[in-house]
Each structure stands twice: as C-alpha cells, then as structure tokens.
Amino acid sequence: MLLKRNWNRLLFILAITTAFSSCKTYKNIVYFKDVNDSLYNQAQSIPLTNFTDPVIRPNDILQVSVQTLDPQSSAMTGAQSTSTYNVQGASSIGGGSTVQGFLVDKNGNIELPLVGTIKVSGMTTTDAKEAIRTKASVYYKNPVVNVRFANFNISVIGEVNRPAQYTVPNEKASILDAIAMAGDMTIYGKRENVMLIREEDGVKKAIRFDLNKTDIFQNPYFYLRQGDVIYVAPNKAKAAANDVATIRNISIITSLASLLVVVISRVQF
C-alpha cells in the first residue's frame, strides 16, 4: 500500500511539473506579453523610434526612371509628347543573379545615359532623385524622376518557417516585417532572443531584441537597412529534440516507467 501511495505521489509531482513547464513555455512564445490583456476598448500607447531614410552606399543597385517631355518630338510636331527612359543597366549580385539597375561604384557614383556621372553615395533616394532631376533638366523639359533601391535585401535565418534572403519593397520596413516575410517564427524560436546583424562603416554590429516586450519599438535598430541579417535562436526544446542521447534516455525512462506501472498494477496489496 505504501508503494502505491508513493507511486501516486510521484505521478502527481510529475503532472504538476509538466503543467508549470507548459505554462512557462506558453508565456515565452507570446509576443508583447507586457501589453495588458484587458485592453479591448482602450488602446495602449507605445512609443516608437524615429525613422530615418536609408542612405545609398557603394555596391548598392538603383532603379531610376525619368518621365519627361521629349524635346525632339516637340520640335518636329509643335506638340508636347511624353517619353520615358528607364535605367536598365544589369548588375550581378551573389549567386549569379542579375538585378536591373545601376551599380553604385566604389567612389559612390552612378552613370546614366545622357545625364552622365552623378555622385549619390551618402544620399537618400529622395536626395538622389533631386540630383538626377537637376542634371536631367539640361536635356529634358520638366523631368519627373523616381529612384528606388533594387537590392534592398535582408536575410532571415534560424527558427523561422521560411529562412531566406528577401527583397524589401518598402524602405520603411521593420524587424517585425522581416519575420512576417519569413512566415513567422517556429514554435522553437526564442522570442526573447532575436539577433540583428548590421554592417556600419565597415564594422559588423549585433544587437538582440526581446519580442516578448514592446520596448523593441523604441530600439534604434527597429527599422531595417539593406544587408541586415536577422537570426532567431532556437529554444531548449529544439536543442533537446535534436539531442540523440536525450531522446534515447527519454525512451529508456518511458519504457521503465511503463514496466513499473504494469508491475504495480499486478501486485496485490
């Protein structure tokens, strides 16, 4: 009778331990758990870091379009007609793929047809647009210029559903946008340990985010820059799942526990 009582006590302790472990695991996979659960009719204000436009750097690839009144057609017909030319210089990037656009050379310049060489390194795309428009005005009447990054690429690796390199269509994209593009974290991803790696002034810098908390919105690294790498670390459950020795030991313990249950059930007290 004593053995049976001790066995029941052991099962009770294991159940309580499992329940607490499950509760802790659930809390760790919840985003922004510091937001009050009762906020259904009143929003909670969360401070947000200031966004600054990314600047153009050597080896960036830019897509440029110019829409303008064609002076030659106007001269011949006396009417105004619109023509467009797009920068279609092909630039190779990693993996042998080709991106349509103009490569910013090591001196920070791009060279456009008719317009010529323009220094764009250190500028935002808005600044570059104005610089190109000023030079294009020499050849075209009232040109309308658009400039955007063709290689605003970020990499998302680790415990996400679709780890890959992604092209960001919008310059104002955050670390949350990157995780969303990668299909969200897996159940094994550590929400409290997401690393961002960024190159600034020739130096690699790393910073960690805790997505369980809303203070990530105030982090100066919250918004992405071209070339950023986001790494989601695995939690202990993933490490245990990949540990062959641990799996073997668990199997042995489970088998012994099952055998013990059978033996106890057959013993007459």
URJO-V249825 format. One record per residue. N is the residue number from 1. RES is the residue in three letters. SS is DSSP state (H for helix, E for strand, L for the rest). PHI is phi in whole degrees, 0 to 359 (NA if undefined). OMEGA is omega in whole degrees, -180 to 180 (* if undefined). Layout:
<<N | RES | SS | PHI | OMEGA> <N | RES | SS | PHI | OMEGA>>
This chain:
<<1 | MET | L | NA | 179> <2 | LEU | H | 296 | 180> <3 | LEU | H | 296 | 180> <4 | LYS | H | 294 | 179> <5 | ARG | H | 296 | 179> <6 | ASN | H | 295 | 179> <7 | TRP | H | 295 | 177> <8 | ASN | H | 298 | 178> <9 | ARG | H | 295 | 179> <10 | LEU | H | 296 | 178> <11 | LEU | H | 298 | 179> <12 | PHE | H | 295 | 179> <13 | ILE | H | 297 | 179> <14 | LEU | H | 297 | 179> <15 | ALA | H | 296 | 179> <16 | ILE | H | 297 | 180> <17 | THR | H | 298 | 179> <18 | THR | H | 297 | 180> <19 | ALA | H | 297 | 179> <20 | PHE | H | 294 | 179> <21 | SER | H | 295 | 179> <22 | SER | H | 296 | 179> <23 | CYS | H | 297 | 180> <24 | LYS | H | 296 | 179> <25 | THR | H | 298 | 179> <26 | TYR | H | 299 | -179> <27 | LYS | H | 298 | -177> <28 | ASN | H | 283 | -180> <29 | ILE | L | 260 | 180> <30 | VAL | L | 270 | 175> <31 | TYR | L | 283 | 171> <32 | PHE | L | 50 | -177> <33 | LYS | L | 287 | 177> <34 | ASP | L | 276 | 172> <35 | VAL | L | 278 | -175> <36 | ASN | L | 300 | -179> <37 | ASP | L | 294 | -176> <38 | SER | L | 271 | -176> <39 | LEU | L | 276 | 178> <40 | TYR | L | 254 | -178> <41 | ASN | L | 249 | -179> <42 | GLN | L | 221 | -176> <43 | ALA | L | 283 | 175> <44 | GLN | L | 262 | 180> <45 | SER | L | 284 | 180> <46 | ILE | L | 236 | 179> <47 | PRO | L | 299 | -178> <48 | LEU | L | 234 | 179> <49 | THR | L | 295 | 179> <50 | ASN | L | 289 | 177> <51 | PHE | L | 269 | 173> <52 | THR | L | 241 | -179> <53 | ASP | L | 297 | 176> <54 | PRO | L | 293 | -179> <55 | VAL | L | 257 | 180> <56 | ILE | L | 282 | -179> <57 | ARG | L | 233 | 173> <58 | PRO | L | 307 | -178> <59 | ASN | L | 80 | 170> <60 | ASP | L | 289 | 177> <61 | ILE | E | 241 | -177> <62 | LEU | E | 246 | 169> <63 | GLN | E | 261 | -176> <64 | VAL | E | 231 | 172> <65 | SER | E | 231 | 179> <66 | VAL | E | 231 | 174> <67 | GLN | E | 250 | -172> <68 | THR | E | 205 | 171> <69 | LEU | E | 285 | -178> <70 | ASP | L | 282 | -176> <71 | PRO | H | 294 | -179> <72 | GLN | H | 291 | 179> <73 | SER | H | 295 | 180> <74 | SER | H | 295 | -178> <75 | ALA | H | 293 | -176> <76 | MET | H | 279 | -173> <77 | THR | H | 256 | -177> <78 | GLY | L | 76 | 179> <79 | ALA | L | 245 | 179> <80 | GLN | L | 271 | 176> <81 | SER | L | 231 | -176> <82 | THR | E | 257 | 174> <83 | SER | E | 232 | -179> <84 | THR | E | 227 | 168> <85 | TYR | E | 233 | 180> <86 | ASN | E | 245 | 175> <87 | VAL | L | 290 | -176> <88 | GLN | L | 236 | 177> <89 | GLY | L | 295 | -178> <90 | ALA | E | 271 | 179> <91 | SER | E | 234 | -179> <92 | SER | E | 276 | 174> <93 | ILE | L | 234 | -175> <94 | GLY | H | 305 | 178> <95 | GLY | H | 84 | 177> <96 | GLY | H | 81 | 180> <97 | SER | L | 286 | -176> <98 | THR | E | 239 | 178> <99 | VAL | E | 246 | 178> <100 | GLN | E | 283 | -179> <101 | GLY | L | 160 | -179> <102 | PHE | E | 247 | -180> <103 | LEU | E | 282 | 173> <104 | VAL | L | 282 | -174> <105 | ASP | L | 285 | -175> <106 | LYS | L | 296 | 177> <107 | ASN | L | 270 | 178> <108 | GLY | L | 86 | -177> <109 | ASN | E | 252 | 165> <110 | ILE | E | 236 | -180> <111 | GLU | E | 237 | -178> <112 | LEU | E | 252 | 176> <113 | PRO | L | 302 | 180> <114 | LEU | L | 68 | -176> <115 | VAL | L | 289 | 178> <116 | GLY | E | 97 | -176> <117 | THR | E | 275 | -179> <118 | ILE | E | 226 | 177> <119 | LYS | E | 279 | -177> <120 | VAL | L | 236 | -179> <121 | SER | L | 299 | -178> <122 | GLY | L | 88 | 178> <123 | MET | L | 268 | 165> <124 | THR | L | 278 | 178> <125 | THR | H | 295 | 177> <126 | THR | H | 293 | 178> <127 | ASP | H | 296 | -179> <128 | ALA | H | 296 | 179> <129 | LYS | H | 300 | -180> <130 | GLU | H | 292 | 179> <131 | ALA | H | 296 | 179> <132 | ILE | H | 291 | 180> <133 | ARG | H | 298 | 180> <134 | THR | H | 298 | -179> <135 | LYS | H | 287 | -180> <136 | ALA | H | 292 | -179> <137 | SER | L | 296 | 178> <138 | VAL | L | 292 | -175> <139 | TYR | L | 253 | -175> <140 | TYR | L | 232 | -179> <141 | LYS | E | 271 | 178> <142 | ASN | E | 48 | -179> <143 | PRO | E | 291 | 174> <144 | VAL | E | 251 | -172> <145 | VAL | E | 246 | 173> <146 | ASN | E | 233 | 180> <147 | VAL | E | 227 | 176> <148 | ARG | E | 213 | 176> <149 | PHE | E | 287 | 174> <150 | ALA | L | 264 | -176> <151 | ASN | L | 232 | 175> <152 | PHE | L | 282 | -174> <153 | ASN | E | 256 | 173> <154 | ILE | E | 229 | 180> <155 | SER | E | 245 | 177> <156 | VAL | E | 238 | -176> <157 | ILE | E | 229 | 179> <158 | GLY | E | 95 | -173> <159 | GLU | L | 276 | 171> <160 | VAL | E | 234 | -175> <161 | ASN | L | 286 | 180> <162 | ARG | L | 226 | 178> <163 | PRO | L | 296 | -177> <164 | ALA | E | 185 | 171> <165 | GLN | E | 263 | -176> <166 | TYR | E | 236 | 173> <167 | THR | E | 266 | -177> <168 | VAL | L | 274 | -177> <169 | PRO | L | 283 | -175> <170 | ASN | L | 236 | -179> <171 | GLU | L | 296 | 180> <172 | LYS | L | 264 | 180> <173 | ALA | L | 235 | -175> <174 | SER | E | 247 | 178> <175 | ILE | H | 297 | 176> <176 | LEU | H | 293 | 176> <177 | ASP | H | 297 | 180> <178 | ALA | H | 296 | 180> <179 | ILE | H | 294 | 177> <180 | ALA | H | 295 | 179> <181 | MET | H | 298 | -180> <182 | ALA | L | 273 | 175> <183 | GLY | L | 80 | 180> <184 | ASP | L | 73 | 177> <185 | MET | E | 286 | 170> <186 | THR | L | 283 | 179> <187 | ILE | L | 295 | -179> <188 | TYR | L | 270 | -177> <189 | GLY | E | 286 | 179> <190 | LYS | E | 275 | 180> <191 | ARG | E | 298 | -177> <192 | GLU | E | 270 | -177> <193 | ASN | E | 213 | 177> <194 | VAL | E | 251 | -175> <195 | MET | E | 258 | 172> <196 | LEU | E | 246 | 179> <197 | ILE | E | 245 | -176> <198 | ARG | E | 222 | 175> <199 | GLU | E | 262 | 178> <200 | GLU | E | 227 | 179> <201 | ASP | L | 54 | 177> <202 | GLY | L | 78 | -179> <203 | VAL | E | 236 | 175> <204 | LYS | E | 279 | 178> <205 | LYS | E | 238 | -180> <206 | ALA | E | 232 | 178> <207 | ILE | E | 216 | -178> <208 | ARG | E | 254 | 178> <209 | PHE | E | 244 | 172> <210 | ASP | L | 246 | -177> <211 | LEU | L | 281 | 171> <212 | ASN | L | 285 | -173> <213 | LYS | L | 236 | -178> <214 | THR | H | 278 | -179> <215 | ASP | H | 289 | 176> <216 | ILE | H | 296 | -179> <217 | PHE | H | 292 | 178> <218 | GLN | H | 262 | -178> <219 | ASN | L | 289 | -180> <220 | PRO | L | 296 | 178> <221 | TYR | L | 260 | -176> <222 | PHE | L | 298 | 179> <223 | TYR | E | 273 | -174> <224 | LEU | L | 279 | 171> <225 | ARG | L | 231 | -179> <226 | GLN | L | 301 | 180> <227 | GLY | L | 92 | 180> <228 | ASP | L | 297 | 175> <229 | VAL | E | 238 | 178> <230 | ILE | E | 250 | -179> <231 | TYR | E | 240 | 177> <232 | VAL | E | 258 | -177> <233 | ALA | E | 285 | 177> <234 | PRO | E | 280 | 176> <235 | ASN | L | 273 | -176> <236 | LYS | H | 294 | 179> <237 | ALA | H | 297 | 179> <238 | LYS | H | 292 | 179> <239 | ALA | H | 298 | 180> <240 | ALA | H | 293 | -179> <241 | ALA | H | 295 | -180> <242 | ASN | L | 266 | -178> <243 | ASP | L | 268 | -176> <244 | VAL | H | 299 | -179> <245 | ALA | H | 296 | 179> <246 | THR | H | 296 | 179> <247 | ILE | H | 298 | 179> <248 | ARG | H | 296 | 180> <249 | ASN | H | 295 | 178> <250 | ILE | H | 297 | 179> <251 | SER | H | 297 | 180> <252 | ILE | H | 295 | -179> <253 | ILE | H | 296 | 179> <254 | THR | H | 297 | 179> <255 | SER | H | 296 | 179> <256 | LEU | H | 296 | 179> <257 | ALA | H | 295 | 178> <258 | SER | H | 296 | 178> <259 | LEU | H | 298 | -179> <260 | LEU | H | 295 | 178> <261 | VAL | H | 297 | 179> <262 | VAL | H | 298 | -179> <263 | VAL | H | 298 | -177> <264 | ILE | H | 296 | -179> <265 | SER | H | 294 | -178> <266 | ARG | H | 267 | -178> <267 | VAL | L | 280 | 178> <268 | GLN | L | 267 | 180> <269 | PHE | L | 261 | *>>
